[in-house]
Amino acid sequence: MNIDLLFKIAGIGIVVAVLHQILTKAGREDQAMMTTIAGMVIVLTVVVKEISELFVTVRTVFNL
């Protein structure tokens, strides 16, 4: 596992948290929630891509 992946996910989390706080303080709770959901979708796509690469590696190791 690459440490860059963890930094990328943490960076996205920090940016989303800051945006959520700013939008909440501005009274735009609906946009804050959409920002949080968008951040979660971005992180999930990155994680799914990594899991896919893991399955490909497992298949090549065991010749499946």
PDB file with one MODEL, atoms N, CA, C and O in Angstrom:
MODEL        1
ATOM      1  N   MET A   1       0.842  -1.178   0.000  1.00  0.00           N
ATOM      2  CA  MET A   1       0.000   0.000   0.000  1.00  0.00           C
ATOM      3  C   MET A   1       0.885   1.237   0.000  1.00  0.00           C
ATOM      4  O   MET A   1       1.892   1.306   0.705  1.00  0.00           O
ATOM      5  N   ASN A   2       0.494   2.187  -0.787  1.00  0.00           N
ATOM      6  CA  ASN A   2       1.285   3.391  -0.946  1.00  0.00           C
ATOM      7  C   ASN A   2       0.830   4.461   0.043  1.00  0.00           C
ATOM      8  O   ASN A   2      -0.367   4.660   0.248  1.00  0.00           O
ATOM      9  N   ILE A   3       1.793   5.145   0.652  1.00  0.00           N
ATOM     10  CA  ILE A   3       1.476   6.186   1.629  1.00  0.00           C
ATOM     11  C   ILE A   3       0.826   7.394   0.956  1.00  0.00           C
ATOM     12  O   ILE A   3       0.112   8.157   1.606  1.00  0.00           O
ATOM     13  N   ASP A   4       1.071   7.570  -0.348  1.00  0.00           N
ATOM     14  CA  ASP A   4       0.458   8.692  -1.064  1.00  0.00           C
ATOM     15  C   ASP A   4      -1.063   8.584  -1.079  1.00  0.00           C
ATOM     16  O   ASP A   4      -1.760   9.598  -1.054  1.00  0.00           O
ATOM     17  N   LEU A   5      -1.571   7.373  -1.119  1.00  0.00           N
ATOM     18  CA  LEU A   5      -3.018   7.166  -1.090  1.00  0.00           C
ATOM     19  C   LEU A   5      -3.615   7.683   0.223  1.00  0.00           C
ATOM     20  O   LEU A   5      -4.668   8.321   0.223  1.00  0.00           O
ATOM     21  N   LEU A   6      -2.944   7.408   1.327  1.00  0.00           N
ATOM     22  CA  LEU A   6      -3.434   7.895   2.616  1.00  0.00           C
ATOM     23  C   LEU A   6      -3.396   9.412   2.689  1.00  0.00           C
ATOM     24  O   LEU A   6      -4.323  10.036   3.205  1.00  0.00           O
ATOM     25  N   PHE A   7      -2.334  10.003   2.176  1.00  0.00           N
ATOM     26  CA  PHE A   7      -2.239  11.469   2.174  1.00  0.00           C
ATOM     27  C   PHE A   7      -3.310  12.089   1.283  1.00  0.00           C
ATOM     28  O   PHE A   7      -3.865  13.138   1.611  1.00  0.00           O
ATOM     29  N   LYS A   8      -3.596  11.445   0.164  1.00  0.00           N
ATOM     30  CA  LYS A   8      -4.622  11.947  -0.738  1.00  0.00           C
ATOM     31  C   LYS A   8      -6.000  11.920  -0.065  1.00  0.00           C
ATOM     32  O   LYS A   8      -6.758  12.887  -0.143  1.00  0.00           O
ATOM     33  N   ILE A   9      -6.309  10.810   0.589  1.00  0.00           N
ATOM     34  CA  ILE A   9      -7.599  10.693   1.266  1.00  0.00           C
ATOM     35  C   ILE A   9      -7.690  11.674   2.425  1.00  0.00           C
ATOM     36  O   ILE A   9      -8.734  12.293   2.633  1.00  0.00           O
ATOM     37  N   ALA A  10      -6.610  11.823   3.180  1.00  0.00           N
ATOM     38  CA  ALA A  10      -6.608  12.773   4.287  1.00  0.00           C
ATOM     39  C   ALA A  10      -6.754  14.206   3.792  1.00  0.00           C
ATOM     40  O   ALA A  10      -7.461  15.008   4.402  1.00  0.00           O
ATOM     41  N   GLY A  11      -6.091  14.527   2.693  1.00  0.00           N
ATOM     42  CA  GLY A  11      -6.206  15.870   2.122  1.00  0.00           C
ATOM     43  C   GLY A  11      -7.619  16.180   1.672  1.00  0.00           C
ATOM     44  O   GLY A  11      -8.134  17.272   1.914  1.00  0.00           O
ATOM     45  N   ILE A  12      -8.240  15.218   1.017  1.00  0.00           N
ATOM     46  CA  ILE A  12      -9.631  15.406   0.592  1.00  0.00           C
ATOM     47  C   ILE A  12     -10.534  15.591   1.809  1.00  0.00           C
ATOM     48  O   ILE A  12     -11.435  16.429   1.798  1.00  0.00           O
ATOM     49  N   GLY A  13     -10.289  14.809   2.852  1.00  0.00           N
ATOM     50  CA  GLY A  13     -11.082  14.919   4.070  1.00  0.00           C
ATOM     51  C   GLY A  13     -10.943  16.270   4.735  1.00  0.00           C
ATOM     52  O   GLY A  13     -11.930  16.837   5.205  1.00  0.00           O
ATOM     53  N   ILE A  14      -9.728  16.793   4.782  1.00  0.00           N
ATOM     54  CA  ILE A  14      -9.502  18.106   5.389  1.00  0.00           C
ATOM     55  C   ILE A  14     -10.187  19.198   4.590  1.00  0.00           C
ATOM     56  O   ILE A  14     -10.835  20.073   5.165  1.00  0.00           O
ATOM     57  N   VAL A  15     -10.051  19.158   3.273  1.00  0.00           N
ATOM     58  CA  VAL A  15     -10.684  20.171   2.426  1.00  0.00           C
ATOM     59  C   VAL A  15     -12.199  20.131   2.553  1.00  0.00           C
ATOM     60  O   VAL A  15     -12.849  21.173   2.640  1.00  0.00           O
ATOM     61  N   VAL A  16     -12.756  18.929   2.565  1.00  0.00           N
ATOM     62  CA  VAL A  16     -14.209  18.791   2.690  1.00  0.00           C
ATOM     63  C   VAL A  16     -14.674  19.282   4.062  1.00  0.00           C
ATOM     64  O   VAL A  16     -15.713  19.934   4.165  1.00  0.00           O
ATOM     65  N   ALA A  17     -13.919  18.977   5.104  1.00  0.00           N
ATOM     66  CA  ALA A  17     -14.301  19.427   6.445  1.00  0.00           C
ATOM     67  C   ALA A  17     -14.285  20.947   6.556  1.00  0.00           C
ATOM     68  O   ALA A  17     -15.183  21.538   7.155  1.00  0.00           O
ATOM     69  N   VAL A  18     -13.269  21.577   5.981  1.00  0.00           N
ATOM     70  CA  VAL A  18     -13.191  23.043   6.012  1.00  0.00           C
ATOM     71  C   VAL A  18     -14.334  23.664   5.215  1.00  0.00           C
ATOM     72  O   VAL A  18     -14.971  24.615   5.668  1.00  0.00           O
ATOM     73  N   LEU A  19     -14.587  23.126   4.036  1.00  0.00           N
ATOM     74  CA  LEU A  19     -15.700  23.647   3.235  1.00  0.00           C
ATOM     75  C   LEU A  19     -17.034  23.456   3.939  1.00  0.00           C
ATOM     76  O   LEU A  19     -17.900  24.329   3.883  1.00  0.00           O
ATOM     77  N   HIS A  20     -17.199  22.328   4.595  1.00  0.00           N
ATOM     78  CA  HIS A  20     -18.440  22.066   5.330  1.00  0.00           C
ATOM     79  C   HIS A  20     -18.631  23.086   6.452  1.00  0.00           C
ATOM     80  O   HIS A  20     -19.731  23.604   6.644  1.00  0.00           O
ATOM     81  N   GLN A  21     -17.568  23.370   7.185  1.00  0.00           N
ATOM     82  CA  GLN A  21     -17.666  24.344   8.272  1.00  0.00           C
ATOM     83  C   GLN A  21     -17.964  25.740   7.749  1.00  0.00           C
ATOM     84  O   GLN A  21     -18.781  26.460   8.323  1.00  0.00           O
ATOM     85  N   ILE A  22     -17.308  26.122   6.669  1.00  0.00           N
ATOM     86  CA  ILE A  22     -17.534  27.460   6.094  1.00  0.00           C
ATOM     87  C   ILE A  22     -18.962  27.589   5.603  1.00  0.00           C
ATOM     88  O   ILE A  22     -19.625  28.591   5.872  1.00  0.00           O
ATOM     89  N   LEU A  23     -19.439  26.586   4.886  1.00  0.00           N
ATOM     90  CA  LEU A  23     -20.800  26.659   4.358  1.00  0.00           C
ATOM     91  C   LEU A  23     -21.847  26.596   5.470  1.00  0.00           C
ATOM     92  O   LEU A  23     -22.895  27.233   5.365  1.00  0.00           O
ATOM     93  N   THR A  24     -21.578  25.844   6.519  1.00  0.00           N
ATOM     94  CA  THR A  24     -22.517  25.770   7.639  1.00  0.00           C
ATOM     95  C   THR A  24     -22.598  27.112   8.360  1.00  0.00           C
ATOM     96  O   THR A  24     -23.687  27.564   8.712  1.00  0.00           O
ATOM     97  N   LYS A  25     -21.460  27.743   8.577  1.00  0.00           N
ATOM     98  CA  LYS A  25     -21.447  29.049   9.248  1.00  0.00           C
ATOM     99  C   LYS A  25     -22.129  30.110   8.398  1.00  0.00           C
ATOM    100  O   LYS A  25     -22.676  31.074   8.932  1.00  0.00           O
ATOM    101  N   ALA A  26     -22.103  29.941   7.067  1.00  0.00           N
ATOM    102  CA  ALA A  26     -22.746  30.896   6.170  1.00  0.00           C
ATOM    103  C   ALA A  26     -24.242  30.633   6.032  1.00  0.00           C
ATOM    104  O   ALA A  26     -24.944  31.378   5.348  1.00  0.00           O
ATOM    105  N   GLY A  27     -24.727  29.587   6.674  1.00  0.00           N
ATOM    106  CA  GLY A  27     -26.146  29.289   6.621  1.00  0.00           C
ATOM    107  C   GLY A  27     -26.576  28.485   5.416  1.00  0.00           C
ATOM    108  O   GLY A  27     -27.760  28.459   5.077  1.00  0.00           O
ATOM    109  N   ARG A  28     -25.645  27.835   4.770  1.00  0.00           N
ATOM    110  CA  ARG A  28     -25.951  27.031   3.577  1.00  0.00           C
ATOM    111  C   ARG A  28     -25.742  25.552   3.894  1.00  0.00           C
ATOM    112  O   ARG A  28     -24.831  24.906   3.376  1.00  0.00           O
ATOM    113  N   GLU A  29     -26.608  25.044   4.753  1.00  0.00           N
ATOM    114  CA  GLU A  29     -26.469  23.664   5.202  1.00  0.00           C
ATOM    115  C   GLU A  29     -26.664  22.661   4.077  1.00  0.00           C
ATOM    116  O   GLU A  29     -26.023  21.610   4.064  1.00  0.00           O
ATOM    117  N   ASP A  30     -27.553  22.979   3.124  1.00  0.00           N
ATOM    118  CA  ASP A  30     -27.789  22.048   2.020  1.00  0.00           C
ATOM    119  C   ASP A  30     -26.552  21.917   1.138  1.00  0.00           C
ATOM    120  O   ASP A  30     -26.216  20.815   0.704  1.00  0.00           O
ATOM    121  N   GLN A  31     -25.877  23.023   0.870  1.00  0.00           N
ATOM    122  CA  GLN A  31     -24.658  22.953   0.062  1.00  0.00           C
ATOM    123  C   GLN A  31     -23.525  22.297   0.839  1.00  0.00           C
ATOM    124  O   GLN A  31     -22.675  21.625   0.254  1.00  0.00           O
ATOM    125  N   ALA A  32     -23.510  22.488   2.150  1.00  0.00           N
ATOM    126  CA  ALA A  32     -22.493  21.830   2.978  1.00  0.00           C
ATOM    127  C   ALA A  32     -22.663  20.320   2.921  1.00  0.00           C
ATOM    128  O   ALA A  32     -21.682  19.583   2.824  1.00  0.00           O
ATOM    129  N   MET A  33     -23.904  19.862   2.982  1.00  0.00           N
ATOM    130  CA  MET A  33     -24.167  18.421   2.909  1.00  0.00           C
ATOM    131  C   MET A  33     -23.794  17.874   1.534  1.00  0.00           C
ATOM    132  O   MET A  33     -23.233  16.782   1.440  1.00  0.00           O
ATOM    133  N   MET A  34     -24.092  18.602   0.484  1.00  0.00           N
ATOM    134  CA  MET A  34     -23.731  18.151  -0.869  1.00  0.00           C
ATOM    135  C   MET A  34     -22.213  18.094  -1.037  1.00  0.00           C
ATOM    136  O   MET A  34     -21.696  17.206  -1.714  1.00  0.00           O
ATOM    137  N   THR A  35     -21.501  19.033  -0.426  1.00  0.00           N
ATOM    138  CA  THR A  35     -20.043  19.013  -0.473  1.00  0.00           C
ATOM    139  C   THR A  35     -19.502  17.777   0.237  1.00  0.00           C
ATOM    140  O   THR A  35     -18.565  17.138  -0.241  1.00  0.00           O
ATOM    141  N   THR A  36     -20.089  17.451   1.364  1.00  0.00           N
ATOM    142  CA  THR A  36     -19.664  16.264   2.102  1.00  0.00           C
ATOM    143  C   THR A  36     -19.928  14.995   1.302  1.00  0.00           C
ATOM    144  O   THR A  36     -19.086  14.099   1.253  1.00  0.00           O
ATOM    145  N   ILE A  37     -21.084  14.922   0.685  1.00  0.00           N
ATOM    146  CA  ILE A  37     -21.414  13.743  -0.132  1.00  0.00           C
ATOM    147  C   ILE A  37     -20.482  13.644  -1.329  1.00  0.00           C
ATOM    148  O   ILE A  37     -20.041  12.549  -1.677  1.00  0.00           O
ATOM    149  N   ALA A  38     -20.176  14.769  -1.962  1.00  0.00           N
ATOM    150  CA  ALA A  38     -19.253  14.756  -3.101  1.00  0.00           C
ATOM    151  C   ALA A  38     -17.868  14.291  -2.671  1.00  0.00           C
ATOM    152  O   ALA A  38     -17.218  13.538  -3.396  1.00  0.00           O
ATOM    153  N   GLY A  39     -17.411  14.726  -1.507  1.00  0.00           N
ATOM    154  CA  GLY A  39     -16.122  14.272  -0.993  1.00  0.00           C
ATOM    155  C   GLY A  39     -16.100  12.785  -0.737  1.00  0.00           C
ATOM    156  O   GLY A  39     -15.113  12.109  -1.029  1.00  0.00           O
ATOM    157  N   MET A  40     -17.195  12.273  -0.189  1.00  0.00           N
ATOM    158  CA  MET A  40     -17.281  10.837   0.062  1.00  0.00           C
ATOM    159  C   MET A  40     -17.264  10.042  -1.240  1.00  0.00           C
ATOM    160  O   MET A  40     -16.638   8.985  -1.318  1.00  0.00           O
ATOM    161  N   VAL A  41     -17.944  10.547  -2.253  1.00  0.00           N
ATOM    162  CA  VAL A  41     -17.969   9.859  -3.549  1.00  0.00           C
ATOM    163  C   VAL A  41     -16.572   9.836  -4.163  1.00  0.00           C
ATOM    164  O   VAL A  41     -16.156   8.823  -4.724  1.00  0.00           O
ATOM    165  N   ILE A  42     -15.848  10.945  -4.059  1.00  0.00           N
ATOM    166  CA  ILE A  42     -14.491  11.009  -4.610  1.00  0.00           C
ATOM    167  C   ILE A  42     -13.585   9.999  -3.907  1.00  0.00           C
ATOM    168  O   ILE A  42     -12.831   9.275  -4.556  1.00  0.00           O
ATOM    169  N   VAL A  43     -13.665   9.957  -2.585  1.00  0.00           N
ATOM    170  CA  VAL A  43     -12.828   9.015  -1.832  1.00  0.00           C
ATOM    171  C   VAL A  43     -13.219   7.577  -2.148  1.00  0.00           C
ATOM    172  O   VAL A  43     -12.351   6.716  -2.288  1.00  0.00           O
ATOM    173  N   LEU A  44     -14.503   7.312  -2.258  1.00  0.00           N
ATOM    174  CA  LEU A  44     -14.938   5.950  -2.575  1.00  0.00           C
ATOM    175  C   LEU A  44     -14.468   5.505  -3.955  1.00  0.00           C
ATOM    176  O   LEU A  44     -14.116   4.339  -4.134  1.00  0.00           O
ATOM    177  N   THR A  45     -14.454   6.407  -4.936  1.00  0.00           N
ATOM    178  CA  THR A  45     -13.951   6.023  -6.257  1.00  0.00           C
ATOM    179  C   THR A  45     -12.460   5.708  -6.211  1.00  0.00           C
ATOM    180  O   THR A  45     -11.997   4.792  -6.891  1.00  0.00           O
ATOM    181  N   VAL A  46     -11.716   6.454  -5.419  1.00  0.00           N
ATOM    182  CA  VAL A  46     -10.284   6.174  -5.286  1.00  0.00           C
ATOM    183  C   VAL A  46     -10.075   4.814  -4.620  1.00  0.00           C
ATOM    184  O   VAL A  46      -9.226   4.034  -5.049  1.00  0.00           O
ATOM    185  N   VAL A  47     -10.848   4.534  -3.576  1.00  0.00           N
ATOM    186  CA  VAL A  47     -10.704   3.272  -2.853  1.00  0.00           C
ATOM    187  C   VAL A  47     -11.137   2.095  -3.728  1.00  0.00           C
ATOM    188  O   VAL A  47     -10.490   1.048  -3.712  1.00  0.00           O
ATOM    189  N   VAL A  48     -12.215   2.250  -4.485  1.00  0.00           N
ATOM    190  CA  VAL A  48     -12.672   1.172  -5.364  1.00  0.00           C
ATOM    191  C   VAL A  48     -11.630   0.876  -6.428  1.00  0.00           C
ATOM    192  O   VAL A  48     -11.417  -0.285  -6.780  1.00  0.00           O
ATOM    193  N   LYS A  49     -10.983   1.905  -6.943  1.00  0.00           N
ATOM    194  CA  LYS A  49      -9.923   1.705  -7.932  1.00  0.00           C
ATOM    195  C   LYS A  49      -8.771   0.904  -7.331  1.00  0.00           C
ATOM    196  O   LYS A  49      -8.235   0.005  -7.979  1.00  0.00           O
ATOM    197  N   GLU A  50      -8.391   1.223  -6.105  1.00  0.00           N
ATOM    198  CA  GLU A  50      -7.309   0.494  -5.449  1.00  0.00           C
ATOM    199  C   GLU A  50      -7.697  -0.953  -5.159  1.00  0.00           C
ATOM    200  O   GLU A  50      -6.869  -1.854  -5.292  1.00  0.00           O
ATOM    201  N   ILE A  51      -8.938  -1.180  -4.766  1.00  0.00           N
ATOM    202  CA  ILE A  51      -9.406  -2.550  -4.511  1.00  0.00           C
ATOM    203  C   ILE A  51      -9.415  -3.353  -5.811  1.00  0.00           C
ATOM    204  O   ILE A  51      -9.090  -4.540  -5.817  1.00  0.00           O
ATOM    205  N   SER A  52      -9.787  -2.705  -6.902  1.00  0.00           N
ATOM    206  CA  SER A  52      -9.759  -3.374  -8.197  1.00  0.00           C
ATOM    207  C   SER A  52      -8.342  -3.797  -8.560  1.00  0.00           C
ATOM    208  O   SER A  52      -8.128  -4.907  -9.048  1.00  0.00           O
ATOM    209  N   GLU A  53      -7.376  -2.919  -8.325  1.00  0.00           N
ATOM    210  CA  GLU A  53      -5.983  -3.266  -8.597  1.00  0.00           C
ATOM    211  C   GLU A  53      -5.519  -4.405  -7.691  1.00  0.00           C
ATOM    212  O   GLU A  53      -4.719  -5.243  -8.107  1.00  0.00           O
ATOM    213  N   LEU A  54      -6.017  -4.439  -6.457  1.00  0.00           N
ATOM    214  CA  LEU A  54      -5.680  -5.532  -5.544  1.00  0.00           C
ATOM    215  C   LEU A  54      -6.186  -6.864  -6.085  1.00  0.00           C
ATOM    216  O   LEU A  54      -5.460  -7.858  -6.053  1.00  0.00           O
ATOM    217  N   PHE A  55      -7.417  -6.899  -6.577  1.00  0.00           N
ATOM    218  CA  PHE A  55      -7.969  -8.134  -7.123  1.00  0.00           C
ATOM    219  C   PHE A  55      -7.197  -8.590  -8.361  1.00  0.00           C
ATOM    220  O   PHE A  55      -6.988  -9.788  -8.553  1.00  0.00           O
ATOM    221  N   VAL A  56      -6.779  -7.654  -9.192  1.00  0.00           N
ATOM    222  CA  VAL A  56      -5.978  -8.011 -10.363  1.00  0.00           C
ATOM    223  C   VAL A  56      -4.656  -8.617  -9.922  1.00  0.00           C
ATOM    224  O   VAL A  56      -4.198  -9.596 -10.509  1.00  0.00           O
ATOM    225  N   THR A  57      -4.045  -8.051  -8.904  1.00  0.00           N
ATOM    226  CA  THR A  57      -2.778  -8.585  -8.407  1.00  0.00           C
ATOM    227  C   THR A  57      -2.952  -9.980  -7.822  1.00  0.00           C
ATOM    228  O   THR A  57      -2.118 -10.857  -8.046  1.00  0.00           O
ATOM    229  N   VAL A  58      -4.028 -10.187  -7.077  1.00  0.00           N
ATOM    230  CA  VAL A  58      -4.296 -11.505  -6.493  1.00  0.00           C
ATOM    231  C   VAL A  58      -4.514 -12.528  -7.600  1.00  0.00           C
ATOM    232  O   VAL A  58      -4.038 -13.659  -7.501  1.00  0.00           O
ATOM    233  N   ARG A  59      -5.227 -12.142  -8.651  1.00  0.00           N
ATOM    234  CA  ARG A  59      -5.460 -13.077  -9.771  1.00  0.00           C
ATOM    235  C   ARG A  59      -4.157 -13.456 -10.452  1.00  0.00           C
ATOM    236  O   ARG A  59      -3.959 -14.617 -10.811  1.00  0.00           O
ATOM    237  N   THR A  60      -3.260 -12.482 -10.634  1.00  0.00           N
ATOM    238  CA  THR A  60      -1.994 -12.807 -11.296  1.00  0.00           C
ATOM    239  C   THR A  60      -1.089 -13.641 -10.403  1.00  0.00           C
ATOM    240  O   THR A  60      -0.344 -14.487 -10.898  1.00  0.00           O
ATOM    241  N   VAL A  61      -1.142 -13.419  -9.112  1.00  0.00           N
ATOM    242  CA  VAL A  61      -0.290 -14.201  -8.202  1.00  0.00           C
ATOM    243  C   VAL A  61      -0.730 -15.661  -8.177  1.00  0.00           C
ATOM    244  O   VAL A  61       0.105 -16.565  -8.191  1.00  0.00           O
ATOM    245  N   PHE A  62      -2.033 -15.889  -8.142  1.00  0.00           N
ATOM    246  CA  PHE A  62      -2.537 -17.258  -8.046  1.00  0.00           C
ATOM    247  C   PHE A  62      -2.929 -17.842  -9.395  1.00  0.00           C
ATOM    248  O   PHE A  62      -3.502 -18.931  -9.440  1.00  0.00           O
ATOM    249  N   ASN A  63      -2.642 -17.163 -10.485  1.00  0.00           N
ATOM    250  CA  ASN A  63      -2.933 -17.629 -11.842  1.00  0.00           C
ATOM    251  C   ASN A  63      -4.397 -18.015 -12.018  1.00  0.00           C
ATOM    252  O   ASN A  63      -4.708 -19.094 -12.522  1.00  0.00           O
ATOM    253  N   LEU A  64      -5.282 -17.133 -11.603  1.00  0.00           N
ATOM    254  CA  LEU A  64      -6.714 -17.409 -11.724  1.00  0.00           C
ATOM    255  C   LEU A  64      -7.285 -16.808 -12.989  1.00  0.00           C
ATOM    256  O   LEU A  64      -8.479 -16.944 -13.252  1.00  0.00           O
TER     257      LEU A  64
ENDMDL
END
